[in-house]
Amino acid sequence: MQRRSNTIQTSLLAAALLMGPTSLMGCDRTPTEAHNDGVEAQRKADETKAQAHQEVTDKIAEVDQQVQRASDEARKRAAEAQATANEKIREVNREITAATTQSDVRDWAQEKLDSVDNLIDDANAKAQAAAPEVKAKFNGAIADAKHERAVLETEIASLESRAGESLDKTKEQFQARVDRLKKDIRSIEKSL
């Protein structure tokens, strides 16, 4: 074993001699150079760290933008869906209101015409006892009243197709015509 140890020592000594005198001293750099090398190594490490930090920050910003876009898109789709739902709800409400309004308007107008029919029926009953000359004059006048009543009946469809202020105005006109017709029928009936 001794021989082997001597061989290793001899090989190391030969290698040191071949490398030159500087290898036996360790290093030929000054402390300032060593310090500067350390500062440079720290600067490079700081740059690498700053680059890595910037890359992470950029990736986070990119992900935040993607999340924001996805969130904005989801809110947009939700708002569009709500708008569509609201539109359908309003449409259904209009249909319900229109059906109710049409039915209410028809009932209201029919009630007005029924009151006219009652007056015509009462006048016809009273005319049965009238003299032939008076009855003939009555029949001509009541025929005009019946014609006006038929015209009013055809206008119910016009009432049903209106809404809001237009409906209110048309109903007022219809009511005025019914009232005028009733007055005419009463006047005809008085002539009996």
C-alpha positions in Angstrom: 0.0 0.0 0.0 3.0 2.2 0.7 4.1 1.9 -2.8 0.8 3.0 -4.2 0.7 6.1 -2.0 4.2 7.1 -3.2 3.0 6.7 -6.8 0.0 9.0 -6.2 2.2 11.6 -4.5 4.7 11.4 -7.3 2.0 11.8 -10.0 0.6 14.8 -8.2 4.0 16.4 -7.9 4.7 15.8 -11.6 1.3 17.3 -12.6 1.9 20.4 -10.5 5.3 20.9 -12.1 3.8 20.5 -15.6 1.1 23.1 -14.9 3.5 25.7 -13.8 4.2 27.7 -10.7 0.8 29.5 -10.6 -1.0 26.3 -10.0 0.9 25.7 -6.8 -0.1 29.2 -5.5 -3.8 28.7 -6.0 -4.9 31.7 -8.0 -3.3 34.8 -9.4 -6.3 37.1 -9.0 -6.4 40.1 -6.7 -9.0 40.5 -4.0 -10.6 43.3 -6.0 -10.9 41.1 -9.1 -12.5 38.4 -6.9 -14.9 40.9 -5.4 -15.8 42.2 -8.9 -16.4 38.7 -10.1 -18.7 38.1 -7.1 -20.5 41.4 -7.8 -20.9 40.4 -11.5 -22.2 37.0 -10.5 -24.7 38.6 -8.2 -25.7 41.1 -10.9 -26.4 38.2 -13.3 -28.3 36.4 -10.7 -30.4 39.5 -10.0 -31.0 39.9 -13.7 -32.1 36.3 -14.0 -34.3 36.7 -11.0 -35.8 39.9 -12.4 -36.4 38.3 -15.7 -38.1 35.3 -14.1 -40.2 37.7 -11.9 -41.2 39.7 -15.0 -42.1 36.5 -16.9 -44.3 35.4 -14.0 -45.9 38.9 -13.8 -46.5 38.9 -17.5 -48.1 35.4 -17.3 -50.3 36.5 -14.4 -51.4 39.6 -16.3 -52.2 37.5 -19.4 -54.2 35.0 -17.3 -56.0 38.0 -15.6 -56.9 39.4 -19.0 -58.2 36.0 -20.1 -60.2 35.7 -16.9 -61.6 39.2 -17.4 -62.5 38.5 -21.1 -64.2 35.3 -20.1 -66.0 37.1 -17.2 -67.1 39.9 -19.5 -68.3 37.4 -22.1 -70.2 35.5 -19.5 -71.8 38.7 -18.2 -72.7 39.7 -21.8 -74.3 36.3 -22.5 -76.2 36.5 -19.2 -77.4 40.0 -20.0 -78.5 38.9 -23.5 -80.3 35.9 -22.1 -82.1 38.1 -19.5 -83.0 40.6 -22.3 -84.4 37.8 -24.4 -86.4 36.5 -21.4 -87.7 40.0 -20.6 -88.8 40.4 -24.2 -90.6 37.1 -24.2 -92.2 38.0 -20.8 -93.4 41.4 -22.2 -94.7 39.7 -25.3 -96.7 37.2 -23.2 -98.0 40.0 -21.0 -99.0 42.0 -24.1 -100.9 38.9 -25.4 -102.6 38.4 -22.1 -103.4 42.0 -21.7 -104.6 42.2 -25.3 -106.8 39.2 -24.9 -108.2 40.6 -21.6 -108.5 44.0 -23.1 -110.2 42.7 -26.3 -112.5 40.6 -24.2 -113.2 43.5 -21.8 -113.7 45.9 -24.8 -116.0 43.5 -26.5 -118.1 43.0 -23.3 -118.2 46.7 -22.7 -119.3 47.5 -26.3 -121.8 44.6 -26.4 -123.4 45.9 -23.1 -123.8 49.3 -24.8 -125.4 47.7 -27.9 -127.6 45.5 -25.7 -129.0 48.7 -24.1 -129.8 50.0 -27.6 -131.4 46.7 -28.5 -133.6 46.9 -25.3 -134.8 50.4 -26.3 -135.5 49.2 -29.9 -137.4 46.2 -28.5 -139.4 48.4 -26.1 -140.2 50.8 -28.9 -141.3 48.0 -31.3 -143.6 46.6 -28.6 -145.2 50.0 -28.0 -145.5 50.5 -31.8 -147.7 47.3 -32.1 -150.6 49.2 -30.6 -150.1 52.4 -32.7 -152.3 53.4 -35.6 -151.2 52.2 -39.1 -150.0 55.7 -40.2 -148.0 56.3 -37.1 -146.6 52.7 -37.2 -145.5 53.2 -40.8 -143.7 56.4 -39.9 -142.2 54.6 -36.8 -141.0 51.7 -39.0 -139.1 54.1 -41.3 -137.5 55.9 -38.3 -136.6 52.7 -36.4 -135.1 51.2 -39.5 -132.6 54.1 -39.6 -131.9 53.4 -35.9 -131.4 49.7 -36.5 -129.0 50.6 -39.3 -127.0 52.9 -37.0 -126.9 50.1 -34.4 -125.5 47.6 -37.0 -122.8 50.1 -38.0 -121.9 50.4 -34.3 -121.7 46.6 -34.1 -119.2 46.5 -36.9 -117.0 49.1 -35.1 -116.5 46.8 -32.2 -113.6 45.1 -34.0 -112.0 48.5 -34.4 -112.3 49.0 -30.7 -110.7 45.7 -30.0 -107.7 46.5 -32.1 -106.8 49.7 -30.2 -105.0 50.2 -27.0 -104.0 53.0 -24.6 -105.1 56.5 -25.4 -106.3 55.5 -28.8 -108.7 53.0 -27.2 -109.9 55.5 -24.7 -110.6 58.1 -27.4 -112.4 55.5 -29.6 -114.5 54.3 -26.7 -115.5 57.9 -25.9 -116.6 58.3 -29.5 -118.4 55.0 -29.5 -120.2 55.9 -26.2 -121.2 59.3 -27.6 -122.7 57.6 -30.7 -124.6 55.1 -28.6 -125.9 57.9 -26.4 -127.1 59.8 -29.5 -128.7 56.7 -30.9 -130.5 56.0 -27.6 -131.8 59.6 -27.6 -133.0 59.2 -31.2 -134.8 55.9 -30.3 -136.5 57.6 -27.3 -137.5 60.4 -29.5 -139.0 57.9 -32.0 -140.8 56.1 -29.2 -142.3 59.4 -28.0 -143.9 59.9 -31.4 -146.1 56.8 -30.9 
